[in-house]
Amino acid sequence: MKTLTLYNPLAPMWSRSSFRNDPFELFDSFFDLEPVMGKFPRNPAVDAREDDKGYTIEVELPGLSDKDIKLEIKEGLLTLATADKGEKEESSVGKWLRRERREFSFARSFELPEDADAEQTQAKLKDGLLTIILPKKPTVAPKVIEVKVA
């Protein structure tokens, strides 16, 4: 297998391949490197939209289950957090030749509009896409008070 090389987490950082002639390629490669210590934080892609009935937030969370996701609404703030432990190092796995998937964790908060009904919020996870549905509160017509002359 001539195309694979032995995995070394420091190799991308210290190898000559980090020094490129194209400054944009060097800039892009900076964001591909994992810090030497700790986990590499990343935020999932999020789409949010509004219609007449309410708000819909879609979050890409491939490889996670409902047990990995914490969703909380408190004081008008929707917080989505998760932690994925990734694969454990075991001697039966052998040496890594290439490893691009990493364990990660993140927390992301969204301020809810005043007309969002937090009590009726629903969330579902299907095929790595978390869909959060926040219906709008029913609008109440203002009460007209008749003023009487005494």
C-alpha positions as CSV (number, residue, x, y, z in Angstrom):
1,M,0.0,0.0,0.0
2,K,2.2,2.8,-1.3
3,T,-0.5,5.5,-1.1
4,L,-1.1,5.3,2.7
5,T,1.4,6.6,5.3
6,L,1.7,6.0,9.0
7,Y,-0.6,8.4,10.9
8,N,1.3,10.9,13.0
9,P,-0.8,13.7,14.6
10,L,2.1,16.1,14.5
11,A,3.1,15.4,10.9
12,P,0.9,17.9,9.2
13,M,2.0,20.6,11.6
14,W,5.8,20.0,11.3
15,S,6.2,18.7,7.8
16,R,7.5,20.6,4.8
17,S,4.1,20.2,3.2
18,S,2.8,23.0,5.5
19,F,5.0,25.5,3.6
20,R,3.3,26.1,0.3
21,N,3.7,28.7,-2.4
22,D,0.0,29.6,-2.6
23,P,-0.9,31.8,0.4
24,F,-4.6,30.9,0.1
25,E,-3.8,27.2,0.3
26,L,-1.7,27.8,3.4
27,F,-4.5,29.8,4.9
28,D,-7.0,27.0,4.3
29,S,-4.7,24.4,5.7
30,F,-4.4,26.3,8.9
31,F,-8.0,25.6,9.7
32,D,-7.6,21.9,8.8
33,L,-5.0,21.3,11.6
34,E,-6.1,20.0,14.9
35,P,-4.5,21.6,18.0
36,V,-1.8,19.4,19.6
37,M,-3.6,19.4,22.9
38,G,-7.3,18.8,23.4
39,K,-10.3,18.4,21.1
40,F,-10.9,20.4,17.9
41,P,-14.1,22.4,18.4
42,R,-16.4,22.7,15.4
43,N,-19.9,24.0,14.9
44,P,-22.4,22.2,12.7
45,A,-24.1,23.9,9.8
46,V,-27.4,25.5,10.7
47,D,-30.3,26.7,8.6
48,A,-33.2,28.8,10.1
49,R,-36.3,29.9,8.4
50,E,-39.7,31.5,9.3
51,D,-43.1,31.0,7.8
52,D,-46.7,31.9,8.9
53,K,-46.9,29.0,11.3
54,G,-43.5,29.4,13.1
55,Y,-39.8,28.9,12.9
56,T,-37.8,25.9,11.7
57,I,-34.1,25.3,12.6
58,E,-32.2,22.5,10.9
59,V,-28.8,21.4,12.2
60,E,-26.5,18.9,10.5
61,L,-25.4,16.3,13.1
62,P,-24.1,13.3,11.1
63,G,-23.2,10.3,13.2
64,L,-24.9,11.4,16.4
65,S,-27.9,9.9,18.1
66,D,-30.7,11.5,20.2
67,K,-28.7,10.5,23.4
68,D,-25.8,12.7,22.2
69,I,-27.9,15.8,21.9
70,K,-28.9,18.2,24.7
71,L,-31.6,20.8,23.7
72,E,-32.7,23.4,26.3
73,I,-34.9,26.5,26.3
74,K,-34.3,28.9,29.1
75,E,-35.2,32.6,29.4
76,G,-35.8,33.0,25.7
77,L,-32.6,31.3,24.7
78,L,-32.5,27.9,22.8
79,T,-29.3,26.1,23.5
80,L,-28.1,23.1,21.5
81,A,-25.1,21.2,22.9
82,T,-23.5,17.8,22.3
83,A,-20.4,15.8,22.9
84,D,-19.3,12.9,20.8
85,K,-16.7,10.7,22.3
86,G,-15.5,9.2,19.0
87,E,-13.7,5.9,18.7
88,K,-11.7,4.6,21.6
89,E,-8.1,3.6,21.2
90,E,-7.7,-0.1,21.4
91,S,-4.8,-2.4,20.8
92,S,-6.9,-4.6,18.6
93,V,-7.5,-1.7,16.1
94,G,-3.8,-1.5,15.2
95,K,-1.9,1.6,14.1
96,W,-3.7,4.4,12.4
97,L,-2.7,4.9,8.8
98,R,-5.0,7.9,8.3
99,R,-7.4,9.5,10.7
100,E,-9.6,12.4,9.7
101,R,-12.7,11.8,11.9
102,R,-12.3,13.3,15.4
103,E,-14.3,13.5,18.6
104,F,-15.9,16.8,19.0
105,S,-18.2,18.8,21.2
106,F,-20.0,22.1,20.7
107,A,-22.6,24.4,22.2
108,R,-24.7,26.8,20.2
109,S,-27.4,29.3,21.4
110,F,-30.1,31.1,19.5
111,E,-32.2,34.0,20.9
112,L,-35.8,33.2,20.3
113,P,-38.3,35.8,18.9
114,E,-40.9,37.0,21.3
115,D,-43.7,35.3,19.3
116,A,-42.1,31.8,19.4
117,D,-44.1,29.4,21.6
118,A,-41.3,27.6,23.7
119,E,-43.9,25.3,25.3
120,Q,-44.9,23.8,22.0
121,T,-41.4,23.3,20.6
122,Q,-40.7,19.9,18.9
123,A,-37.4,18.3,17.8
124,K,-36.7,15.3,15.6
125,L,-33.5,13.7,14.4
126,K,-33.5,11.8,11.1
127,D,-30.6,10.8,8.9
128,G,-28.2,13.1,10.7
129,L,-30.5,16.2,10.4
130,L,-31.9,17.7,13.6
131,T,-35.1,19.6,12.9
132,I,-36.4,22.0,15.6
133,I,-39.9,23.4,15.1
134,L,-40.9,26.4,17.1
135,P,-44.6,27.4,16.4
136,K,-45.7,31.0,16.7
137,K,-48.0,32.0,19.6
138,P,-51.5,32.6,18.5
139,T,-52.1,36.3,18.0
140,V,-54.8,37.9,20.2
141,A,-56.7,40.8,18.9
142,P,-56.3,43.9,21.2
143,K,-59.3,44.5,23.5
144,V,-61.1,47.7,22.8
145,I,-62.3,49.5,25.9
146,E,-65.3,51.8,25.5
147,V,-64.9,55.1,27.3
148,K,-68.2,56.3,28.9
149,V,-69.0,59.9,29.6
150,A,-70.1,60.5,33.2
